[in-house]
């Protein structure tokens, strides 16, 4: 055997011994998975604004009754950008809706982007059953908020500044934790 194959055999045996220690093996697995998730999150949010004033965004409501601001001052809340065709949006928007309904987040606004017409957005709202105010965004809205994927949401602090942001599915616990941090 060569020195390289002996070294490889030694490393493989050490790895097998390590994997037999169930707790340490599990701990390493959890740490590796967390590192992958953090790396993906960092890459997805790399060009999104943070720690700056939220863009002034006043849009018409889905029902066309009036215009409303996406951001409410005075308390921390979440602005959630979605597309009606987005599968992850359909499964995660109810997390924000529930948090607002339960009073765990002071306010939330859903902003529709990348839609064909208001009927498509209305069908999304009916299918998901959300009660959040739904604002009708446009290309300028996407540009102002640097939206490149769906869903994207921003946690806005009481001063109207972007405290944190995320792209992709987010759990109720994840949204709640980010909103809680924005209150401190």
ZADO-1210 file (C-alpha; in nm, 4 decimals, padded with zeros to 6 digits):
<atoms>
<atom x="00.0000" y="00.0000" z="00.0000" code="UNK" pos="1"/>
<atom x="00.1079" y="00.3513" z="-00.0665" code="UNK" pos="2"/>
<atom x="00.1358" y="00.6231" z="00.1941" code="UNK" pos="3"/>
<atom x="-00.1649" y="00.8026" z="00.0450" code="UNK" pos="4"/>
<atom x="-00.3933" y="00.4994" z="00.0682" code="UNK" pos="5"/>
<atom x="-00.2743" y="00.4314" z="00.4261" code="UNK" pos="6"/>
<atom x="-00.3581" y="00.7889" z="00.5216" code="UNK" pos="7"/>
<atom x="-00.6987" y="00.7581" z="00.3535" code="UNK" pos="8"/>
<atom x="-00.7676" y="00.4337" z="00.5388" code="UNK" pos="9"/>
<atom x="-00.6713" y="00.5962" z="00.8707" code="UNK" pos="10"/>
<atom x="-00.8992" y="00.8937" z="00.8032" code="UNK" pos="11"/>
<atom x="-01.1875" y="00.6644" z="00.7071" code="UNK" pos="12"/>
<atom x="-01.1473" y="00.4595" z="01.0253" code="UNK" pos="13"/>
<atom x="-01.1401" y="00.7765" z="01.2375" code="UNK" pos="14"/>
<atom x="-01.4545" y="00.9015" z="01.0611" code="UNK" pos="15"/>
<atom x="-01.6359" y="00.5734" z="01.1298" code="UNK" pos="16"/>
<atom x="-01.5389" y="00.5885" z="01.4981" code="UNK" pos="17"/>
<atom x="-01.6624" y="00.9469" z="01.5148" code="UNK" pos="18"/>
<atom x="-01.9966" y="00.8558" z="01.3506" code="UNK" pos="19"/>
<atom x="-02.0474" y="00.5824" z="01.6135" code="UNK" pos="20"/>
<atom x="-02.0664" y="00.8547" z="01.8781" code="UNK" pos="21"/>
<atom x="-02.4319" y="00.9320" z="01.8099" code="UNK" pos="22"/>
<atom x="-02.4604" y="01.2620" z="01.9965" code="UNK" pos="23"/>
<atom x="-02.1474" y="01.4124" z="01.8404" code="UNK" pos="24"/>
<atom x="-02.2456" y="01.2848" z="01.4967" code="UNK" pos="25"/>
<atom x="-02.5924" y="01.4396" z="01.5335" code="UNK" pos="26"/>
<atom x="-02.4430" y="01.7664" z="01.6581" code="UNK" pos="27"/>
<atom x="-02.2119" y="01.7833" z="01.3567" code="UNK" pos="28"/>
<atom x="-02.5019" y="01.7083" z="01.1202" code="UNK" pos="29"/>
<atom x="-02.7151" y="01.9834" z="01.2745" code="UNK" pos="30"/>
<atom x="-02.4259" y="02.2302" z="01.2555" code="UNK" pos="31"/>
<atom x="-02.3637" y="02.1462" z="00.8885" code="UNK" pos="32"/>
<atom x="-02.7333" y="02.1837" z="00.8002" code="UNK" pos="33"/>
<atom x="-02.7494" y="02.5166" z="00.9860" code="UNK" pos="34"/>
<atom x="-02.4368" y="02.6361" z="00.8034" code="UNK" pos="35"/>
<atom x="-02.5929" y="02.5453" z="00.4673" code="UNK" pos="36"/>
<atom x="-02.9168" y="02.7287" z="00.5551" code="UNK" pos="37"/>
<atom x="-02.7264" y="03.0365" z="00.6731" code="UNK" pos="38"/>
<atom x="-02.5145" y="03.0372" z="00.3577" code="UNK" pos="39"/>
<atom x="-02.8249" y="03.0125" z="00.1358" code="UNK" pos="40"/>
<atom x="-03.0003" y="03.2874" z="00.3339" code="UNK" pos="41"/>
<atom x="-02.6930" y="03.5096" z="00.3057" code="UNK" pos="42"/>
<atom x="-02.6737" y="03.4549" z="-00.0681" code="UNK" pos="43"/>
<atom x="-03.0473" y="03.5159" z="-00.1227" code="UNK" pos="44"/>
<atom x="-03.0501" y="03.8394" z="00.0781" code="UNK" pos="45"/>
<atom x="-02.7101" y="03.9729" z="-00.0321" code="UNK" pos="46"/>
<atom x="-02.8568" y="04.2592" z="-00.2387" code="UNK" pos="47"/>
<atom x="-03.1553" y="04.3430" z="-00.0183" code="UNK" pos="48"/>
<atom x="-03.1487" y="04.6630" z="00.1849" code="UNK" pos="49"/>
<atom x="-03.0985" y="04.6440" z="00.5610" code="UNK" pos="50"/>
<atom x="-03.0718" y="04.9036" z="00.8391" code="UNK" pos="51"/>
<atom x="-03.2053" y="05.1860" z="00.6250" code="UNK" pos="52"/>
<atom x="-03.5367" y="05.3657" z="00.5950" code="UNK" pos="53"/>
<atom x="-03.8075" y="05.1558" z="00.4306" code="UNK" pos="54"/>
<atom x="-03.9075" y="05.2952" z="00.0904" code="UNK" pos="55"/>
<atom x="-04.2152" y="05.5185" z="00.0842" code="UNK" pos="56"/>
<atom x="-04.4727" y="05.2851" z="-00.0686" code="UNK" pos="57"/>
<atom x="-04.8340" y="05.3926" z="-00.1134" code="UNK" pos="58"/>
<atom x="-05.0348" y="05.1592" z="-00.3351" code="UNK" pos="59"/>
<atom x="-05.3956" y="05.0857" z="-00.4164" code="UNK" pos="60"/>
<atom x="-05.5686" y="04.8108" z="-00.2228" code="UNK" pos="61"/>
<atom x="-05.6783" y="04.4984" z="-00.4087" code="UNK" pos="62"/>
<atom x="-06.0445" y="04.5996" z="-00.3893" code="UNK" pos="63"/>
<atom x="-05.9580" y="04.9418" z="-00.5364" code="UNK" pos="64"/>
<atom x="-06.1351" y="05.1234" z="-00.2522" code="UNK" pos="65"/>
<atom x="-05.8423" y="05.3448" z="-00.1544" code="UNK" pos="66"/>
<atom x="-05.4676" y="05.3811" z="-00.1359" code="UNK" pos="67"/>
<atom x="-05.2687" y="05.2619" z="00.1648" code="UNK" pos="68"/>
<atom x="-04.9107" y="05.2669" z="00.2845" code="UNK" pos="69"/>
<atom x="-04.7220" y="04.9388" z="00.2979" code="UNK" pos="70"/>
<atom x="-04.5456" y="05.0561" z="00.6155" code="UNK" pos="71"/>
<atom x="-04.7159" y="05.1673" z="00.9361" code="UNK" pos="72"/>
<atom x="-04.5117" y="05.3805" z="01.1711" code="UNK" pos="73"/>
<atom x="-04.4873" y="05.3561" z="01.5465" code="UNK" pos="74"/>
<atom x="-04.4700" y="04.9781" z="01.5841" code="UNK" pos="75"/>
<atom x="-04.2716" y="04.6954" z="01.4290" code="UNK" pos="76"/>
<atom x="-04.4395" y="04.4974" z="01.1509" code="UNK" pos="77"/>
<atom x="-04.3823" y="04.2986" z="00.8337" code="UNK" pos="78"/>
<atom x="-04.4172" y="04.3843" z="00.4643" code="UNK" pos="79"/>
<atom x="-04.4620" y="04.0603" z="00.2675" code="UNK" pos="80"/>
<atom x="-04.4112" y="04.0564" z="-00.1117" code="UNK" pos="81"/>
<atom x="-04.5708" y="03.7704" z="-00.3026" code="UNK" pos="82"/>
<atom x="-04.6649" y="03.6522" z="-00.6492" code="UNK" pos="83"/>
<atom x="-04.9982" y="03.4724" z="-00.6957" code="UNK" pos="84"/>
<atom x="-04.8317" y="03.1890" z="-00.8888" code="UNK" pos="85"/>
<atom x="-04.5709" y="03.1268" z="-00.6171" code="UNK" pos="86"/>
<atom x="-04.6211" y="02.7943" z="-00.4350" code="UNK" pos="87"/>
<atom x="-04.4082" y="02.8981" z="-00.1356" code="UNK" pos="88"/>
<atom x="-04.6086" y="03.2204" z="-00.1039" code="UNK" pos="89"/>
<atom x="-04.9305" y="03.0200" z="-00.0791" code="UNK" pos="90"/>
<atom x="-04.7909" y="02.8055" z="00.2007" code="UNK" pos="91"/>
<atom x="-04.6186" y="03.0776" z="00.4037" code="UNK" pos="92"/>
<atom x="-04.8392" y="03.3880" z="00.3844" code="UNK" pos="93"/>
<atom x="-05.0810" y="03.2384" z="00.6363" code="UNK" pos="94"/>
<atom x="-04.7966" y="03.2401" z="00.8920" code="UNK" pos="95"/>
<atom x="-04.7907" y="03.6202" z="00.8799" code="UNK" pos="96"/>
<atom x="-05.1705" y="03.6406" z="00.8682" code="UNK" pos="97"/>
<atom x="-05.1928" y="03.4267" z="01.1846" code="UNK" pos="98"/>
<atom x="-04.9265" y="03.6310" z="01.3680" code="UNK" pos="99"/>
<atom x="-05.1108" y="03.9555" z="01.2991" code="UNK" pos="100"/>
<atom x="-05.4489" y="03.8021" z="01.3939" code="UNK" pos="101"/>
<atom x="-05.3009" y="03.6688" z="01.7210" code="UNK" pos="102"/>
<atom x="-05.1463" y="04.0100" z="01.8004" code="UNK" pos="103"/>
<atom x="-04.7923" y="03.8689" z="01.7994" code="UNK" pos="104"/>
<atom x="-04.6975" y="04.1099" z="01.5190" code="UNK" pos="105"/>
<atom x="-04.8419" y="04.4622" z="01.5359" code="UNK" pos="106"/>
<atom x="-04.9160" y="04.4928" z="01.1655" code="UNK" pos="107"/>
<atom x="-04.8582" y="04.3210" z="00.8356" code="UNK" pos="108"/>
<atom x="-04.9090" y="04.4158" z="00.4728" code="UNK" pos="109"/>
<atom x="-04.9097" y="04.1858" z="00.1712" code="UNK" pos="110"/>
<atom x="-04.7901" y="04.3371" z="-00.1565" code="UNK" pos="111"/>
<atom x="-04.8779" y="04.1557" z="-00.4790" code="UNK" pos="112"/>
<atom x="-04.6180" y="04.1597" z="-00.7554" code="UNK" pos="113"/>
<atom x="-04.5657" y="03.9709" z="-01.0810" code="UNK" pos="114"/>
<atom x="-04.9365" y="03.9189" z="-01.1508" code="UNK" pos="115"/>
<atom x="-05.1423" y="03.9314" z="-01.4699" code="UNK" pos="116"/>
<atom x="-05.4474" y="04.1100" z="-01.3338" code="UNK" pos="117"/>
<atom x="-05.6369" y="04.1840" z="-01.0126" code="UNK" pos="118"/>
<atom x="-05.8476" y="03.8696" z="-01.0615" code="UNK" pos="119"/>
<atom x="-05.5375" y="03.6542" z="-01.0291" code="UNK" pos="120"/>
<atom x="-05.4477" y="03.8263" z="-00.7008" code="UNK" pos="121"/>
<atom x="-05.8087" y="03.7981" z="-00.5755" code="UNK" pos="122"/>
<atom x="-05.8032" y="03.4232" z="-00.6482" code="UNK" pos="123"/>
<atom x="-05.4800" y="03.3923" z="-00.4473" code="UNK" pos="124"/>
<atom x="-05.6361" y="03.5785" z="-00.1535" code="UNK" pos="125"/>
<atom x="-05.9481" y="03.3618" z="-00.1677" code="UNK" pos="126"/>
<atom x="-05.7455" y="03.0406" z="-00.1887" code="UNK" pos="127"/>
<atom x="-05.5211" y="03.1333" z="00.1051" code="UNK" pos="128"/>
<atom x="-05.7982" y="03.2933" z="00.3112" code="UNK" pos="129"/>
<atom x="-05.5782" y="03.5765" z="00.4372" code="UNK" pos="130"/>
<atom x="-05.7206" y="03.8856" z="00.6062" code="UNK" pos="131"/>
<atom x="-05.4138" y="04.1062" z="00.5623" code="UNK" pos="132"/>
<atom x="-05.4512" y="04.4218" z="00.3555" code="UNK" pos="133"/>
<atom x="-05.3355" y="04.3361" z="00.0026" code="UNK" pos="134"/>
<atom x="-05.1678" y="04.6158" z="-00.1917" code="UNK" pos="135"/>
<atom x="-05.1227" y="04.6039" z="-00.5672" code="UNK" pos="136"/>
<atom x="-04.7546" y="04.6546" z="-00.6421" code="UNK" pos="137"/>
<atom x="-04.5873" y="04.7148" z="-00.9770" code="UNK" pos="138"/>
<atom x="-04.2404" y="04.7084" z="-01.1356" code="UNK" pos="139"/>
<atom x="-04.1414" y="05.0274" z="-00.9539" code="UNK" pos="140"/>
<atom x="-04.2330" y="04.8628" z="-00.6226" code="UNK" pos="141"/>
<atom x="-04.0090" y="04.5671" z="-00.7046" code="UNK" pos="142"/>
<atom x="-03.7245" y="04.8015" z="-00.7869" code="UNK" pos="143"/>
<atom x="-03.7723" y="05.0184" z="-00.4765" code="UNK" pos="144"/>
<atom x="-03.7585" y="04.7151" z="-00.2465" code="UNK" pos="145"/>
<atom x="-03.5012" y="04.5147" z="-00.4548" code="UNK" pos="146"/>
<atom x="-03.7368" y="04.2183" z="-00.4960" code="UNK" pos="147"/>
<atom x="-03.5782" y="03.9386" z="-00.7015" code="UNK" pos="148"/>
<atom x="-03.7591" y="03.6315" z="-00.5675" code="UNK" pos="149"/>
<atom x="-04.0774" y="03.5270" z="-00.3895" code="UNK" pos="150"/>
<atom x="-04.1772" y="03.5407" z="-00.1197" code="UNK" pos="151"/>
<atom x="-03.9622" y="03.8223" z="00.0154" code="UNK" pos="152"/>
<atom x="-04.0460" y="03.9960" z="00.3382" code="UNK" pos="153"/>
<atom x="-03.9029" y="04.2795" z="00.5389" code="UNK" pos="154"/>
<atom x="-03.9381" y="04.3391" z="00.9110" code="UNK" pos="155"/>
<atom x="-03.9775" y="04.7112" z="00.9717" code="UNK" pos="156"/>
<atom x="-03.9021" y="04.8576" z="01.3154" code="UNK" pos="157"/>
<atom x="-04.1037" y="05.1273" z="01.4947" code="UNK" pos="158"/>
<atom x="-03.8888" y="05.4009" z="01.3358" code="UNK" pos="159"/>
<atom x="-03.9705" y="05.2812" z="00.9822" code="UNK" pos="160"/>
<atom x="-03.6286" y="05.1258" z="00.9230" code="UNK" pos="161"/>
<atom x="-03.5627" y="04.7838" z="00.7709" code="UNK" pos="162"/>
<atom x="-03.4560" y="04.5644" z="01.0618" code="UNK" pos="163"/>
<atom x="-03.4297" y="04.2297" z="00.8805" code="UNK" pos="164"/>
<atom x="-03.5307" y="04.0592" z="00.5591" code="UNK" pos="165"/>
<atom x="-03.5780" y="03.7129" z="00.4198" code="UNK" pos="166"/>
<atom x="-03.6427" y="03.5373" z="00.0904" code="UNK" pos="167"/>
<atom x="-03.8302" y="03.2083" z="00.0574" code="UNK" pos="168"/>
<atom x="-04.0516" y="03.0133" z="00.2919" code="UNK" pos="169"/>
<atom x="-04.0453" y="03.1263" z="00.6520" code="UNK" pos="170"/>
<atom x="-04.2072" y="02.9614" z="00.9484" code="UNK" pos="171"/>
<atom x="-04.4384" y="03.1401" z="01.1887" code="UNK" pos="172"/>
<atom x="-04.1699" y="03.1069" z="01.4550" code="UNK" pos="173"/>
<atom x="-03.9074" y="03.2610" z="01.2240" code="UNK" pos="174"/>
<atom x="-04.1292" y="03.5596" z="01.1425" code="UNK" pos="175"/>
<atom x="-04.2278" y="03.6039" z="01.5053" code="UNK" pos="176"/>
<atom x="-03.8642" y="03.5933" z="01.6204" code="UNK" pos="177"/>
<atom x="-03.7560" y="03.8535" z="01.3620" code="UNK" pos="178"/>
<atom x="-04.0465" y="04.0824" z="01.4549" code="UNK" pos="179"/>
<atom x="-03.9679" y="04.0422" z="01.8249" code="UNK" pos="180"/>
<atom x="-03.6040" y="04.1397" z="01.7622" code="UNK" pos="181"/>
<atom x="-03.7213" y="04.4536" z="01.5782" code="UNK" pos="182"/>
<atom x="-03.9086" y="04.5685" z="01.8901" code="UNK" pos="183"/>
<atom x="-03.5965" y="04.5673" z="02.1086" code="UNK" pos="184"/>
</atoms>
